[in-house]
């Protein structure tokens, strides 16, 4: 991919109600910079060293665990990526996806020896991102950010509503060409848009939320054409 920048759609106001405004943002995404600031390659020693430095910066109390608040603060003060810091759904989804990615075998074995763990008991580490999960946190931040940009471009695509961070059936139908450009499989392209919309709208409330879109888009392996992908 040659292009390294993409215009982020401008959203303002709205939300699910007047007391839940959506921040106004308009910027260019420099994908080369984003990728360099989220070093998630597994077998790259330089990136591994950079991750260790980042984790130390995020882990203010040096206990080896990152809370959601510490991740949020690290996005602002350590990574200094306003593009990501200002989009809380991306941070939340990445945190939730990475915090239990690894089974805490050592922690459980240690606790079991001390009589401190039993099946069904939640350990402290299960509510946090551990050091071994930090690489995945960075990878998911990158991944969900890309998905969020797709979602935002679909929101308001019918020219009727641009500020509620939900995709209506009308917006979904108007986004068909976008989905195709992002790699929607041919077999899915042939589906009736209303039936496909209902499949994605898991809660059946008549609107596709970001979490619903993200889960579906990952299965479809959708990908922006100008995001300078460098995944591993």
Buried (B, 14 or more C-beta within 10 A) or exposed (E): EEEBBBEBBEBEEBBEEEEEEBEEBEEEBBBEBBBEBBBBBEEEEEBEEBBEEBBEEBBBEEEEBBBBEBBBBBBEEBBEBEBBBBBEBBBBBBBBBBBBBBEBEEBBEEBEEEEEBEEEEEBEBBEBBBBEBBBBBBBBBBBBBBBBBBBBBBBBBBEEBBBBBBBBBBBBBBBBEBBEEBEBBEEBEEEEBEEBBBEBBEEEEEBBBBBBBBBBBEEBEBBBEBBBEBEE
